[in-house]
Amino acid sequence: MKIFDATLARLERSLDVRLTRHNVLAGNLANVDTPGYKPRDVNFAAAMASAPAASGAGSSSTERTAAGHMAAAVGTGIGGNGVHGGDVPVNESGGDAPTMDGNRVDLDRTMADLATNGMQYNAGARVVSKKLSILRYVVGDGQG
């Protein structure tokens, strides 16, 4: 029996994706006044589906498919190009109609997305905490 099963690995991946999305949304807010800026976002479902099938916690593999590709940061959640997750796909989101300067960031929508993402990250962190509490209880022979 594995102590750290696939559930814990998926929860870890979920927290990594949520953290990356938080950083991407914060970047959108930072560029709300940048002329011509196009907002970016992370599709949570696609990022979770693209996760490598992990045989256990912390195992992942990446390979370069072409000689010109950069090596990805593995297991950091934030890395790759130094800003966003190395293996979390970050897409340009269409945004609403651009302002006069061509900026497509919708401040209200981005703030709402940031708040929602924060709540979902906290919920995932609570689930991980509960799972680890159960393991701590078992290891302590039921002594709390």
Solvent accessible surface area in square Angstrom, and as a share of the most:
residue,aa,sasa,rsa
1,M,229,1.02
2,K,125,0.53
3,I,97,0.49
4,F,103,0.43
5,D,47,0.25
6,A,62,0.48
7,T,71,0.41
8,L,19,0.09
9,A,13,0.10
10,R,109,0.40
11,L,30,0.15
12,E,81,0.36
13,R,27,0.10
14,S,19,0.13
15,L,30,0.15
16,D,38,0.20
17,V,0,0.00
18,R,27,0.10
19,L,68,0.34
20,T,0,0.00
21,R,32,0.12
22,H,75,0.33
23,N,43,0.22
24,V,2,0.01
25,L,4,0.02
26,A,41,0.32
27,G,25,0.24
28,N,4,0.02
29,L,37,0.18
30,A,85,0.66
31,N,43,0.22
32,V,46,0.26
33,D,121,0.63
34,T,55,0.32
35,P,96,0.60
36,G,42,0.40
37,Y,44,0.17
38,K,100,0.42
39,P,9,0.05
40,R,88,0.32
41,D,33,0.17
42,V,6,0.03
43,N,77,0.40
44,F,60,0.25
45,A,72,0.56
46,A,44,0.34
47,A,0,0.00
48,M,24,0.11
49,A,87,0.68
50,S,67,0.43
51,A,18,0.14
52,P,53,0.33
53,A,110,0.85
54,A,38,0.30
55,S,86,0.56
56,G,15,0.15
57,A,50,0.39
58,G,68,0.65
59,S,49,0.32
60,S,51,0.33
61,S,89,0.57
62,T,71,0.41
63,E,150,0.67
64,R,140,0.51
65,T,110,0.64
66,A,46,0.36
67,A,101,0.79
68,G,74,0.71
69,H,94,0.42
70,M,155,0.69
71,A,71,0.55
72,A,39,0.30
73,A,32,0.25
74,V,75,0.43
75,G,74,0.71
76,T,82,0.47
77,G,9,0.08
78,I,62,0.31
79,G,13,0.12
80,G,32,0.31
81,N,103,0.53
82,G,61,0.59
83,V,83,0.48
84,H,9,0.04
85,G,8,0.08
86,G,25,0.24
87,D,60,0.31
88,V,7,0.04
89,P,51,0.32
90,V,42,0.24
91,N,76,0.39
92,E,112,0.50
93,S,40,0.26
94,G,57,0.55
95,G,42,0.40
96,D,63,0.33
97,A,86,0.66
98,P,60,0.38
99,T,82,0.48
100,M,204,0.91
101,D,66,0.34
102,G,28,0.27
103,N,3,0.02
104,R,78,0.28
105,V,14,0.08
106,D,47,0.24
107,L,93,0.46
108,D,113,0.59
109,R,145,0.53
110,T,10,0.06
111,M,99,0.44
112,A,57,0.45
113,D,42,0.22
114,L,29,0.15
115,A,60,0.46
116,T,57,0.33
117,N,1,0.00
118,G,25,0.24
119,M,130,0.58
120,Q,76,0.34
121,Y,74,0.28
122,N,82,0.42
123,A,40,0.31
124,G,13,0.12
125,A,38,0.30
126,R,149,0.54
127,V,76,0.44
128,V,26,0.15
129,S,61,0.39
130,K,140,0.59
131,K,50,0.21
132,L,65,0.32
133,S,43,0.28
134,I,112,0.57
135,L,34,0.17
136,R,150,0.55
137,Y,116,0.44
138,V,95,0.54
139,V,117,0.67
140,G,32,0.31
141,D,121,0.63
142,G,32,0.30
143,Q,156,0.69
144,G,81,0.78
